[in-house]
Amino acid sequence: MSKPITINQLKKLCNEEIAKGHGDYAIMISNDDEGNGFHYLWYSFATLQEMKDESYFDYHDLLYDMDKNVAPLDKTIILG
């Protein structure tokens, strides 16, 4: 089973892209595991608790859909 990217890994990947001259590029992320649905990255880091507190979306639907075997919910951060 593959594991989600950590913040430390993301930082390394971002630094590599900056070194390639891509620092001013806009970021798109995939909507799904297959990588065939995309949207721009509109906000930076938010914990699940922060998202619940701000009512950005239905928190319970997110928790239901997440595979808790992939990463613990209390150690998950959202980019959106």
C-alpha positions as CSV (number, residue, x, y, z in Angstrom):
1,M,0.0,0.0,0.0
2,S,1.4,3.4,-0.9
3,K,1.5,6.1,1.7
4,P,0.4,9.8,1.5
5,I,3.1,12.4,1.0
6,T,4.2,14.1,4.2
7,I,4.8,17.8,4.7
8,N,8.6,17.2,4.7
9,Q,8.4,15.3,1.4
10,L,6.2,18.0,-0.1
11,K,8.7,20.6,0.9
12,K,11.5,18.7,-0.8
13,L,9.4,18.3,-4.0
14,C,8.6,22.0,-3.9
15,N,12.2,23.0,-3.5
16,E,13.1,20.7,-6.5
17,E,10.5,22.5,-8.6
18,I,11.7,25.9,-7.5
19,A,15.3,24.9,-8.5
20,K,13.9,24.0,-12.0
21,G,12.5,27.6,-12.3
22,H,8.9,26.6,-11.5
23,G,8.5,28.7,-8.4
24,D,5.9,31.0,-9.9
25,Y,3.8,28.2,-11.4
26,A,0.2,27.7,-10.2
27,I,-0.6,24.4,-8.5
28,M,-3.3,22.0,-9.5
29,I,-4.1,18.9,-7.5
30,S,-6.0,15.8,-8.5
31,N,-9.6,15.2,-7.3
32,D,-9.1,11.4,-7.3
33,D,-6.6,8.6,-7.0
34,E,-6.4,8.1,-10.8
35,G,-5.2,11.6,-11.4
36,N,-7.7,12.4,-14.1
37,G,-9.7,15.1,-12.3
38,F,-8.0,18.4,-11.4
39,H,-8.6,21.7,-9.6
40,Y,-6.4,24.6,-8.6
41,L,-5.0,24.7,-5.1
42,W,-6.9,27.6,-3.5
43,Y,-5.8,27.4,0.2
44,S,-2.9,26.1,2.1
45,F,-2.6,23.9,5.1
46,A,-5.6,23.2,7.3
47,T,-6.1,20.4,9.8
48,L,-9.3,18.4,9.9
49,Q,-10.3,20.1,13.1
50,E,-9.8,23.5,11.6
51,M,-11.9,22.5,8.6
52,K,-14.6,21.3,10.9
53,D,-14.5,24.5,13.0
54,E,-14.8,26.7,9.9
55,S,-17.5,24.5,8.3
56,Y,-15.8,24.4,4.9
57,F,-17.6,21.2,4.1
58,D,-19.5,18.4,5.7
59,Y,-16.9,17.0,8.0
60,H,-18.7,13.7,8.6
61,D,-18.8,12.9,4.9
62,L,-15.0,13.4,4.7
63,L,-14.4,11.2,7.7
64,Y,-16.6,8.5,6.2
65,D,-14.8,8.6,2.9
66,M,-11.2,8.6,4.2
67,D,-9.3,5.4,4.6
68,K,-8.2,5.5,8.2
69,N,-5.6,2.7,7.4
70,V,-3.8,5.0,5.0
71,A,-3.1,7.8,7.6
72,P,-4.5,8.6,11.0
73,L,-7.0,11.4,10.9
74,D,-5.3,13.4,13.7
75,K,-2.1,13.5,11.6
76,T,-3.8,14.6,8.4
77,I,-3.6,18.1,6.8
78,I,-5.7,19.3,3.9
79,L,-4.6,21.3,0.9
80,G,-7.5,22.5,-1.2
